[in-house]
Amino acid sequence: KFALLQTLERTLVSVSYSHNTTMSWERSRHLPWTHIPISGDNYERQKEQIIRQLEREASEEAKNKQKQNEGTTSTTMESSSTASPTASASASVQSSSTTASTLLKGQPYSTPNLLKAAAFGGCIGSITGAVFGFMDGMRTAGDSNVLKKASNAAKGKYLLQGTSRSGALFGVFFGGFQVAKYGVRVVADPGHVGEIGIASAISMGIMMMRPALRPSMPYGGMLITMDAFSIFLREMDKH
């Protein structure tokens, strides 16, 4: 019995010691680095050793990942080389679409929206241009001595020609302006100010290149100003 009691006492002591050791390890594991009781050069040396070991482990892990990626790439290349021509064609289409989506950082392209922008610009430009042409024709008819002496049929024919010519010109101009705005929106989408600025520079630049169209530039600027003002009012209504 005495031997059994001694054995039991030793067992309890060893269990208590291991429990205390485990608890002390758990407590020390959560201590901050600066509170670890290491003094002097030994602390700095051990800290540097641990940092270097972590760096070695990180570099080895990166090398292993790189090897795995290279193996995956080679396997993919082998499988793609043995694939059918249809699969390669679809891959090329996907890559081209990815490249296009990378270049076009604005809104998604839509042919109906492009056609609507062109139709809107053509209609508004034609109507406004016809009004401008009729006003110019009336002023010219009043200032010209030849037209003053002409018959009413000749005056009407002159006004009709000027109105139709001006309507067609400004229909093309404002339609192109709206198409340019939509293109800028698809490519970059810089906002209404950026769209109007870039499209205005393109449209007015083309008109400036033709000397015969330069007298119509003020009317073109008036159309662009009206469009910008309508956009401003629409945005104010939203807010």
C-alpha positions as CSV (number, residue, x, y, z in Angstrom):
1,K,0.0,0.0,0.0
2,F,2.8,2.4,0.8
3,A,4.4,1.7,-2.6
4,L,1.1,2.3,-4.3
5,L,0.7,5.6,-2.5
6,Q,4.2,6.7,-3.5
7,T,3.5,5.8,-7.2
8,L,0.2,7.7,-7.1
9,E,2.0,10.8,-5.6
10,R,4.7,10.7,-8.3
11,T,2.0,10.5,-11.0
12,L,0.1,13.5,-9.6
13,V,3.3,15.6,-9.3
14,S,4.3,14.8,-12.9
15,V,0.8,15.6,-14.2
16,S,0.8,18.9,-12.2
17,Y,4.3,19.8,-13.6
18,S,3.3,19.1,-17.2
19,H,0.1,21.1,-16.8
20,N,2.0,24.0,-15.3
21,T,4.6,23.8,-18.1
22,T,1.9,23.7,-20.7
23,M,0.1,26.7,-19.2
24,S,3.3,28.7,-19.0
25,W,4.0,27.9,-22.6
26,E,0.5,29.1,-23.6
27,R,1.0,32.3,-21.7
28,S,4.5,33.0,-23.1
29,R,3.3,32.2,-26.7
30,H,0.9,35.2,-26.5
31,L,3.4,37.6,-25.0
32,P,4.6,40.5,-27.2
33,W,8.1,40.2,-28.7
34,T,9.5,43.0,-26.5
35,H,8.3,41.3,-23.3
36,I,10.2,38.1,-23.8
37,P,12.9,37.9,-21.1
38,I,15.9,37.8,-23.4
39,S,18.7,40.3,-22.7
40,G,21.4,42.1,-24.7
41,D,23.0,40.7,-27.8
42,N,21.4,37.3,-27.4
43,Y,17.9,38.9,-28.0
44,E,19.0,40.7,-31.2
45,R,20.8,37.7,-32.5
46,Q,17.9,35.3,-32.0
47,K,15.5,37.9,-33.5
48,E,17.6,38.2,-36.6
49,Q,17.9,34.4,-36.9
50,I,14.1,34.0,-36.7
51,I,13.6,36.8,-39.3
52,R,16.1,35.1,-41.7
53,Q,14.4,31.7,-41.2
54,L,11.0,33.2,-42.0
55,E,12.5,34.9,-45.1
56,R,14.0,31.6,-46.2
57,E,10.7,29.8,-45.7
58,A,8.9,32.5,-47.7
59,S,11.4,32.3,-50.6
60,E,11.1,28.5,-50.7
61,E,7.3,28.7,-50.7
62,A,7.5,31.3,-53.6
63,K,9.8,29.0,-55.6
64,N,7.5,26.0,-55.1
65,K,4.5,28.1,-56.2
66,Q,6.4,29.2,-59.3
67,K,7.3,25.6,-60.2
68,Q,3.7,24.6,-59.8
69,N,2.6,27.4,-62.1
70,E,5.2,26.5,-64.7
71,G,4.0,22.9,-64.6
72,T,0.4,24.1,-65.0
73,T,1.3,26.3,-67.9
74,S,3.2,23.6,-69.7
75,T,0.3,21.2,-69.2
76,T,-2.2,23.8,-70.6
77,M,0.1,24.5,-73.6
78,E,0.2,20.8,-74.4
79,S,-3.5,20.4,-74.1
80,S,-4.1,23.4,-76.3
81,S,-1.7,22.1,-78.9
82,T,-3.7,18.9,-79.1
83,A,-7.1,20.7,-79.1
84,S,-9.3,21.0,-82.1
85,P,-9.2,24.1,-84.5
86,T,-12.5,25.1,-83.2
87,A,-11.2,25.4,-79.7
88,S,-8.2,27.5,-80.8
89,A,-10.5,29.7,-82.8
90,S,-12.8,30.3,-79.8
91,A,-9.7,31.0,-77.6
92,S,-8.5,33.6,-80.1
93,V,-12.0,35.2,-80.1
94,Q,-12.0,35.3,-76.3
95,S,-8.5,36.9,-76.3
96,S,-9.6,39.5,-78.8
97,S,-12.7,40.3,-76.8
98,T,-10.6,40.5,-73.7
99,T,-8.3,42.9,-75.4
100,A,-11.2,45.0,-76.7
101,S,-12.7,45.2,-73.2
102,T,-9.3,46.3,-71.8
103,L,-9.1,49.1,-74.4
104,L,-12.7,50.2,-74.0
105,K,-12.9,51.4,-70.5
106,G,-16.2,53.2,-70.8
107,Q,-19.8,52.1,-71.2
108,P,-20.6,48.9,-73.2
109,Y,-21.0,49.4,-77.0
110,S,-24.5,49.0,-78.4
111,T,-25.4,49.5,-82.1
112,P,-29.0,50.5,-81.3
113,N,-27.7,53.3,-79.0
114,L,-25.3,54.4,-81.7
115,L,-28.0,54.6,-84.3
116,K,-30.3,56.4,-81.9
117,A,-27.6,59.0,-81.2
118,A,-27.0,59.5,-85.0
119,A,-30.8,59.7,-85.7
120,F,-31.3,62.2,-82.9
121,G,-28.4,64.4,-84.0
122,G,-29.5,64.2,-87.6
123,C,-33.1,65.2,-86.9
124,I,-32.3,68.1,-84.5
125,G,-29.5,69.3,-86.7
126,S,-31.7,69.2,-89.9
127,I,-34.5,71.1,-88.3
128,T,-32.3,73.7,-86.7
129,G,-30.2,74.0,-89.8
130,A,-33.3,74.5,-91.9
131,V,-34.3,77.4,-89.7
132,F,-30.8,78.9,-89.9
133,G,-30.8,78.5,-93.7
134,F,-34.2,80.2,-94.0
135,M,-33.2,83.1,-91.8
136,D,-29.9,83.6,-93.8
137,G,-31.9,83.4,-97.1
138,M,-34.3,86.0,-96.0
139,R,-31.6,88.3,-94.9
140,T,-29.7,87.8,-98.1
141,A,-32.8,88.3,-100.2
142,G,-33.4,91.6,-98.5
143,D,-29.9,92.8,-98.9
144,S,-29.3,91.8,-102.5
145,N,-30.3,94.1,-105.3
146,V,-30.6,91.3,-107.8
147,L,-33.0,89.3,-105.6
148,K,-35.1,92.4,-104.9
149,K,-35.8,92.7,-108.6
150,A,-36.4,88.9,-109.0
151,S,-39.8,87.3,-109.2
152,N,-41.4,85.7,-106.2
153,A,-40.9,82.2,-107.8
154,A,-37.2,82.9,-108.0
155,K,-37.0,84.2,-104.5
156,G,-38.9,81.1,-103.3
157,K,-36.6,78.8,-105.2
158,Y,-33.5,80.5,-103.7
159,L,-34.9,80.2,-100.1
160,L,-35.8,76.6,-100.7
161,Q,-32.3,75.8,-101.9
162,G,-30.6,77.6,-99.0
163,T,-33.0,76.0,-96.5
164,S,-32.4,72.5,-97.8
165,R,-28.7,72.9,-98.1
166,S,-28.3,74.3,-94.6
167,G,-30.6,71.6,-93.1
168,A,-28.5,68.8,-94.7
169,L,-25.3,70.4,-93.6
170,F,-26.3,70.8,-90.0
171,G,-28.0,67.4,-89.9
172,V,-24.7,65.8,-90.9
173,F,-22.8,68.1,-88.5
174,F,-24.9,67.5,-85.4
175,G,-25.4,63.8,-86.2
176,G,-21.6,63.4,-86.4
177,F,-21.3,65.3,-83.1
178,Q,-23.7,62.9,-81.3
179,V,-21.9,59.9,-82.8
180,A,-18.5,61.3,-81.6
181,K,-20.0,61.9,-78.1
182,Y,-21.2,58.3,-78.0
183,G,-17.8,57.1,-79.2
184,V,-16.0,59.0,-76.4
185,R,-18.5,57.6,-73.9
186,V,-17.7,54.0,-75.0
187,V,-14.0,54.5,-75.1
188,A,-13.4,56.4,-71.9
189,D,-16.7,57.7,-70.4
190,P,-15.1,61.0,-69.1
191,G,-18.5,62.4,-68.2
192,H,-20.8,64.9,-69.9
193,V,-18.2,67.7,-69.9
194,G,-15.5,65.6,-71.4
195,E,-17.8,64.1,-74.0
196,I,-19.0,67.5,-75.2
197,G,-15.5,68.9,-75.2
198,I,-13.9,66.1,-77.2
199,A,-16.8,65.8,-79.6
200,S,-16.9,69.6,-80.1
201,A,-13.2,69.7,-80.9
202,I,-13.6,66.9,-83.5
203,S,-16.7,68.4,-85.1
204,M,-15.6,72.0,-85.2
205,G,-12.1,71.0,-86.3
206,I,-13.6,69.2,-89.3
207,M,-15.7,72.2,-90.1
208,M,-12.8,74.6,-89.8
209,M,-10.7,72.5,-92.3
210,R,-13.2,73.4,-95.1
211,P,-13.1,77.1,-95.9
212,A,-16.6,77.0,-97.4
213,L,-18.0,75.7,-94.1
214,R,-16.3,78.2,-91.8
215,P,-19.1,80.8,-92.0
216,S,-21.4,78.1,-90.5
217,M,-19.2,77.6,-87.4
218,P,-21.2,80.0,-85.2
219,Y,-24.4,78.1,-85.9
220,G,-22.6,74.8,-85.1
221,G,-21.4,76.3,-81.8
222,M,-24.9,77.4,-81.1
223,L,-26.2,73.8,-81.7
224,I,-23.5,72.4,-79.3
225,T,-24.4,75.0,-76.7
226,M,-28.0,74.1,-76.9
227,D,-27.2,70.4,-76.5
228,A,-25.0,71.1,-73.4
229,F,-27.7,73.3,-71.9
230,S,-30.3,70.6,-72.3
231,I,-28.0,68.1,-70.7
232,F,-27.4,70.5,-67.8
233,L,-31.1,71.0,-67.3
234,R,-31.7,67.2,-67.4
235,E,-29.1,66.6,-64.7
236,M,-30.5,69.4,-62.6
237,D,-34.0,67.7,-62.7
238,K,-32.4,64.4,-61.6
239,H,-31.0,66.1,-58.5
